[in-house]
Amino acid sequence: MASAPKDWFFKEYRDIFEKTGEVVLTYIMRCGTDGKSSTVPLDEYLRNLPQESTANFNIRIMKKMKPLDSKELHEKRDKHLKKLFNSTELEQLEDDPSCDNCDISLLCKIIRNACEKVSDDDKQWSTESTEMEYFVWKIKCRRNNIIHKKIPKIHNEEDFNKEIDTLTKLLMKTLEATKTRYERDEDEFASKKGEVLEAISDTRKEIQQRTANIELPHFKEEAKNELQNHLNLAKYLDPLHFLSGHENNIVDVQTLFSKTDMVKEDNNHIEYLEILKVIKVKTTLSHPGVKHPQILLIEGDAGSGKTTLITFLVSEWLKDECDRRMEGLDHYDLLLRVVCREENISTLDELLKQVLPRFYIKYGSYLVPLLKTCKVMFLVDGLDEMNDVSDKLVKNILSEGKECGNFTFVCTSRPDRVLDFKRKIPGNYQIFEVRLVGISQEERTHLVVKHYEWLTENVSDDTDHPKNSDKCISHLKDVMKKIGWMELFRLPLNLLFLAVVFHYKPTSITDNLTQSQLYSLIHVWCTQKLLSRLHRTLPESKCIQKKVDTVLKVVYEVALKGLLENRIYLTGNDEDLLSSCCTSQGLPRNEVMPAFYSMRRKVVYMVPKEEYFFPHKGFQDFFAAQHIIEQLDANKEGDIRCILQNNMPGHETRFEPHRNMLCHLLWLVNQGSLANKAMVLQEIIDLIKESGINYSSEWLSVLADMVPHHATLQRIAFHIKDRFDNKNSPNYKEVIKITDSTVHAAVSLLPLIPPCTVMITLERSSDVNLRDAIARHKLVHLWHDFVHPTTGATSNSLLHQLKPMNNLENFKGNLDAEHLALLPKCLKELSLVIAGNDHSRNLLPTLSEVRQSFTKLSILRIHVPVKRVTPEAITHPLPDVPKVHLILSGVGELEVKVACSIAETLCPRKKEYLVIRFPGASLTKDGWLQLAENLAKAGIRVRKGMRMPSSTVTLDEALQIDKSTKNLLKAKESRRAPENMLWL
């Protein structure tokens, strides 16, 4: 049974006293018996003392007797030895000639009797003085009192530290007196002093480790229970507090969380439920048994769901192990969470005191050592939102954990802050990185519907919009079919905002909605809800709009100041400024603040405190841009750089962290009617350039948020041309990627820039004509409508637009038989979709005929949606190509036989595929095994193996399927893969 905490401090003090007391007394003994060899037993040394020795052992004999011959002297000394030391002590001294293992009691006896220059007067030993004898006597008495527990109680760490301080002073005084008595040099004294202090430290570590080993099983279980109680509310989100104006609209993160796209450092996708597997514990060659602490850095754009992911991790850890979906969490005993925007904790000790208060009292100084014996995950949310206090906290925890291989840190940050953080990491850490991309197109509709359903059930509003009706949800799904593909809806925050706007005013959602426009709509809604509440509550409601507009100017100003100071919370000065403005305008502060800010309550030094902060960095960006617009209206010269510097005097402004704000500013100016609009737009483009944008594809993403002004296009073109080494020659090393989101921007920008290499990936049918845009560029890659074709041959018109494509190397799309002839002969990769039965009957025969004209073709991919194509429609096998990929989408348990039949009929003459992928499949493990058996019966080999959606099988099941396909299909490796990787 483990000792009660009140006994630990006494036991630790007792052990330290004995260890250090023995060190000091052994040193005195050595000084006082300077002529004794460590190999000569003490009894032999005393028997052979010279008659002039000042040792009390010798003086007592010589005083009582006349001069004796050596034999008589030896007999008397032998008799006196037996009188001073009992048989057990004499036996120990015989076995331990160096006296290194003597306890305090025996050492005191040796010092009094065997050491030179020591008094034999009892009074001198027991009377307080600065003499060595008094200090030795005091050590002995203290030791006896400890043995018999006659010292004051040591109940807690404060008592313990006082006693250790008293002990240290006693030992130092004893050493000082010894140095004086025996005239020892300063270096030796300093060395011995250091040895004693080190002994105190080492003994404490030994005791802590011993205690940790005893207490660890109890500690792990009890601490886990207390942490789970503490973190129980951390699994909830309150995503619309600042929008609804109502508190406690919380929702369990599991209700709203959706599958998230993530990529590793090598740009390979990883399932969000498997990100902890990225962490691989390594040991060093020099210390093969020593593990290093790990850091997993999760970077993502503002609004990409970083905080939601951390909340999801907390929620998963709170579950029973058998119910967890997040793989790898079972490895960790304890989980601690750090929210960087919070400012009231600066050390690990303070954090433990807050989250484990009962354990902090119970374990005292043992708490951190105990923690270090556990496998601990630290969730650090928002490195980009760190303030001075939380920065100290993170540094302190990293410092505490640098030698602790049991510690793992999972940290989130915007990309622009990652490098700064990595510079602060101690060298002993292993660092792993993943990037949070956002929500895949397949998941977006599902997520926005979840947001909308929660919103309509939990948040009151002033609209007549029907509540959560099937008709409304059907309408929302139709809206998502039109705009859900847009790049801005990669960010889950924007999907939340879309649900809000749809609930509030669905007619404001257009087919060309942009991110800045979405933020503008949310801003309008916040303001209008505030106005509505004010009209109901204020007795005098005249000019309320004007008053709110005045307060908003301060809100914008506070946003820019906070943005430039890298904080989203409001300072005391910010709140005073807002409160003063509300008072001057006659508006109630308690109505205005919740309209634009989130609030949390905390207790600092027993005093409750409310802290307001911007609900999201993206919202702060938009408000900050509004303040600059206000300043530009007042300053016709339009010096944005000057405005920024005036809001942060004495600091050099870095633009990389403010790129999102600058893009909002570009949209606002583009929409507005400034007199000097062209000049302002050019300056904004210059600042965006300084934020780190260099490549043409990045500029297309900036332009995708608007219909660009001519001045904007010209300035971007200037910066692109400026990058080229030779402005007059093609720069085909520059690769421009055109997507559904940037296709309109490409039409505007590409004719203005020097020739580049172009890659086009469009999953939607579009009426945009790209012929003129890419006329002077080198098109090498064209993907169109391959994943979700609605009908056959939708890529025909695009191919007509872009012919002749003499440099095209990779085509992936939806063509009919006639248009295969438009593909260039230099093609290296060809990927075609079979959209239906009629399409199959026409396409496959022609594909076999034209195969020989593609002399460089090395890869052929064929996509067959198995629910839309029957085996009877497959009239021809695929032509022989070195590498044939088959993609069979939508395979369920009922489609296994159909899929195998299609694969058998399509299989080239050599009866082999390089790989077969199954996007959108919904098979169980048994279904996958049955599918593999059917393929094997058809005589099909799959050289690299099958690729299955990660959502359909566990890792263990995938390993069983892999083992089976190695035997059945002669496959190298069948494995799971994220959904989007199954289309490559």
Residue, then its C-alpha position, 0 to 999 in steps of 0.5 A: m500500500a502506498s504511503a500517505p502523502k503526509d509521510w512522504f515529506f518526512k521520509e524524504y527529509r530523513d533520507i536526505f538527512e542521512k545521506t548528506g550527513e554521512v557525506v559531511l561526517t565522512y569528510i571530517m573523519r578523513c580530515g582528522t585521520d589524514g595519515k590513515s590509508s583507505t585500505v587500513p582498518l580503523d582498529e589497526y590504525l588506532r592500535n598503531l597511533p604514535q604516542e604524540s597523537t592528539a586523538n582522544f583515543n590516544i590521549r586517554i590512554m597516555k594520561k592514565m599510564k606511565p610510559l609503556d613499552s610497545k607491547e603493553l601499549h598495544e594491549k591497552r589500546d586493544k582493550h580500549l577499542k573493545k570498550l569504545f566499539n561493540s563487536t558489531e561495530l568492530e566487525q563493520l570497521e574490519d570489513d570496511p577499511s575506508c569507513d565509506n559505509c558507516d552511518i551517522s552514529l558510528l561516524c560521530k564516535i569515530i570523529r570524537n575518538a580517532c580524529e586529531k585536534v578534537s575536544d573530549d570535553d562534553k560541554q564543548w560538544s553540547t554548548e552552542s558555538t561555531e566549533m566543529e564539535y558542536f555541529v557534529w553533536k547537533i547532527k548526531c542529536r538531529r539524527n536521533n530525533i529523526i529516528h525516534k520521530k521527535i522532530p516537528k511534523i513535516h506535513n507539506e512541501e512548505d514545511f519540507n523546504k524549510e527543514i531542508d533549508t535548515l539542514t543545508k545551513l547546518l551542513m555548510k557551517t559544519l564544513e566551514a568549521t572543519k575547513t578552519r580546524y584542519e586548515r583545508d584549502e578553498d578549492e577542496f572546501a568548494s568541491k565538498k560543498g558542491e558534493v553535499l548540495e548535489a547529494i541533496s539533489d540526487t537523493r531527492k531524485e532517487i526518492q521521487q523516482r521510487t515514489a513515482n514507481i509506487e504511486l504510478p498505477h494509482f496516479k494514472e487512473e485517478a489523474k485520468n478521471e480528474l482530467q476527464n471531469h475537467l475537460n468534459l465541457a471542452k468537447y462542446l463548441d459554441p459556434l454561433h454565440f456571437l451571431s445569435g446573441h444567445e449563450n449556451n448554444i453549445v453542441d457536442v463536436q461529434t454532432l458537427f464534425s465532418k471528415t477532413d482532408m489532410v496531407k503529410e509532409d510528402n504531400n500524400h494524403i492521410e486519414y484524419l483519424e490516423i494522424l497520430k500514426v504520423i508520430k514515430v518514436k525514435t531513439t538515438l544511436s548514442h543512447p539507443g534506449v532513450k526516446h525523444p519527445q515528439i511534436l506533431l505540427i498541424e498547420g492550416d489556413a484560418g477557418s480550416g477547422k484547426t480548433t474543431l480538430i483539437t476539440f474532436l481529439v479531446s472528445e475522442w479521448l473522453k470516450d471509452e477506449c472501445d468507442r474511440r475512432m481516432e487511432g493512436l489515442d489509446h497510447y496516451d495515459l493523460l491529455l492536457r490542453v493549452v489554448c494559446r489565446e488564454e493569458n492567465i497561465s505561464t508555467l506547467d506547474e500553474l497548469l497542473k494546479q488549475v487542471l489537477p487541483r486535488f493532485y497538486i495538493k496531494y502530490g506536491s513536488y512529486l506531481v511533475p515527476l509523476l507526470k513525466t513517467c506517464k505517456v502524456m499528450f499536450l494539445v496546444d491550440g493556436l500557436d498563431e494566437m499566442n500572447d506573451v503569457s501563453d508563449k511563456l507557458v508553451k516554452n516552459i512545457l517544452s523545456e520541462g519535456k525536452e528530456c521526456g520521451n513520454f511527452t507528445f505535443v499536438c500543435t495547431s497553427r496558421p502556416d505563417r507562424v510555423l517557422d517562428f515556432k520551430r525556431k523555439i523548439p529545443g533540439n531534442y524534439q522530433i518534429f512531424e508535420v501535417r497540413l489541414v486542407g479542409i473539407s472535400q467536395e464530397e463532404r461539404t453538402h453533408l456538413v452544411v446540412k448538419h450545420y443548418e439542422w443544428l442552427t434551425e433547432n437551437v438558435s432563435d431568429d427573427t425570420d419567417h424561414p421554415k424550421n428545418s423542413d425537408k423542402c428547405i434542406s432539399h433547397l440547400k442541397d440544390v444550392m450546394k450542387k451549384i456552389g459547393w465546389m468553390e474553393l472557399f467552401r474547402l474551409p468549414l467556417n465558410l460552410l457554417f457561415l453559408a448555413v447561417v446566410f441560407h437560414y437568414k436570407p437564402t436569396s442573397i446566395t448567388d452562383n458567383l458567391t465569394q469569400s469576402q462577400l460571404y463575410s460581408l453578409i455575415h457582418v450585415w446579419c450581425t448588425q441587423k440582429l443587433l439593430s433589431r434587439l436595440h429597437r425592441t429594448l431602447p425607449e428612444s430608437k431614433c438614429i440607432q443605425k447611425k449610432v451603431d455605425t459609429v460604434l462599428k468604426v471603433v470595432y474596426e479600429v480595435a480589430l486592426k490593432g489586435l491583428l497587427e499585435n497578433r492577438i484576437y482577444l481585447t485588451g482592457n484599453d480596447e474594452d474601455l474604448l468600446s465602452s466609452c463609445c457605447t456610452s457616448q452613443g447611448l447604446p447598452r454595452n451588454e447588447v453591443m459586445p455579444a453582437f461582434y465578440s465571443m466571451r469567456r469567463k475566467v477566475v484570476y486570483m479569485v476574482p471573476k473576469e470576463e474576456y472578449f475576443f473575436p470569434h475567429k481570425g477570419f472575422q477579425d481580418f474582415f473587420a480590420a480591412q473595413h477600418i482601412i477602408e474608413q481611413l482611405d475615405a478620409n485620406k485621399e492619398g491612399d497610403i495603406r502602408c502608412i495606415l498600418q504603421n500608424n496603428m502599430p508605431g515603432h514596429e516593422t509590419r510583416f505582411e505575410p500574416h495579414r494576407n487574408m486581410l489584404c485580400h478582403l481589402l482588395w475585394l472591398v476596394n474593388q466593390g467600392s467607389l474610391a476616387n483613387k481606386a486604381m492607385v489603391l488597388q495597385e498598392i494592395i497588390d504590392l502589399i499582397k506580393e510582399s506577403g509572400i505570393n510569387y507564383s501565377s497560380e497563387w495570383l489566380s487564387v487571389l483573383a478568384d474572389m472577385v471580378p478584377h479591376h483592370a488596374t489589379l490585373q495590370r499590377i499582378a501581370f507586372h509582378i509576374k513578368d518581373r519574376f521571369d529571368n528573360k521577359n521575352s522568352p517562354n518561361y515554361k518552368e512556371v506551372i500555372k494550375i487552373t481549377d474550377s475556382t480560378v478558371h474565370a480569373a485565368v481568362s482575365l490574367l493569362p493573356l497578360i503574362p509571358p508564356c508558361t506551362v499550364m495544367i487545367t483540372l476542371e470537374r464541372s462543366s463550364d461555359v468559359n472559353l479558355r482558347d484565348a487565355i492559353a493561346r500563348h501558353k504550353l498546355v500539358h495537362l487537361w482533366h475534366d469531368f472525370v469523377h462524377p460525370t452526369t452524361g457522356a461526352t461532356s469534355n467534347s466542347l472543351l477539347h474543341q476549344l483548345k485544339p490543337m494541343n500539340n504539347l498535351e501529355n496527360f488527358k483525363g476526361n469524358l469524351d465520345a468516340e469521335h473526339l478521341a481523334l482530337l487528342p494529340k499523338c504525343l499523349k503519354e497518359l490517357s484517362l477516360v470515363i465510361a458514363g453509361n451503356d451507350h457511351s461504352r458501346n461507342l467508345l471502347p471499339t474506337l479506343s482500340e482502333v486509335r491506340q496505335s496512333f498514340t506512340k508515347l502512351s504509357i498509362l491508360r486509366i478507365h473509370v467505370p461507375v458500376k451502377r450505371v454500366t452493365p457488363e453486357a455493354i462492355t463489348h471490347p477489352l482495353p487495348d494493351v498499354p504498359k500500365v493499365h489502371l481500372i477505377l470501379s466507383g460505387v461498388g457495394e455488396l450488390e455490385v461485387k459480381v457486376a464489378c468483377s464481370i466488368a473487370e474481366t471483360l475490360c481486362p487487356r489480353k495479358k490479363e493484368y492491371l497495374v492497380i484497381r481502385f474503388p472510390g465510393a465503395s461500401l464493402t465490408k471485409d468479407g465483401w473485399l475478400q469475395l471480390a478478390e476471389n472472384l477476380a482471381k477466378a477470372g484469371i486477373r492479376v493486379r500487379k500493385g494491388m487493390r486500393m480501398p476507401s479507408s472508411t470501409v475497413t480497419l487497418d487490421e482488416a486491410l492487412q488481412i485483405d492484403k495477405s489474401t490478394k498477394n496470394l490470389l491476385k499476385a499483388k504487391e500490396s493492397r491497402r487503404a487510401p483516402e477517397n480523393m487518392l483513389w481518383l489519381 
